[in-house]
Amino acid sequence: MLKNGLFIMTGGFIALILGLTSSDGHQFFTLLIGIFLIAIGFAVYNRAEQKEE
């Protein structure tokens, strides 16, 4: 679960960077997808951290 959360957050950060650097019409959707993936990845990572304790 920890690796899954980190992988999802990494994908979210990549999408966020691509959304910030692009200038096409899909910039808003790319930013939303990036933020959504970061939030989901953090939730998965946090849940796995709490299960380990």
N, C-alpha and C positions, 0 to 999 in steps of 0.2 A: 504493500500500500504506500509506503514511503516513496519508493521509486516511481510509482504511478503518479503520485501527487507532484513530484518534482518534474516528471516528464510533461505533464499537462501544463504546469506553470511555465516551463521552458517554451513550449509551443505558444502560450499566451504572450510571453515577452517578445518572441519573434514576430507574432502577428501585430503586437503593439508597435514595435519598431517599424515594421513595414507600413503600418497605417499612418505613422507620423511622418515617414519620408515620402510617401506617395502623394501624387497630386491629381489623381483621377477621381471620378465620381464615386468610387467604392471606398473612399477613405473612411467615411463615417462608419460603414458596416465593418470594415477591417478593425477599426478601433474598438467597436462594441464586442466583436468576437474575441479580440485580445483581452479585454477587461473581463469578459465572461469566463474565458479559459483560466485566467489568473485566479479569479475568485473560486472556481470549481477546484482547481489544483490545490489552492490553499486549504480549502475545506477537507479535501481528501487527505492531504498531508497532516493537518491538525488532528483529524480523527484517528489516523494511524499512530501519531505521537501519543495520544491519550490512551490508546489501547496498550501500548508498550509499558506504561507506568503501572 
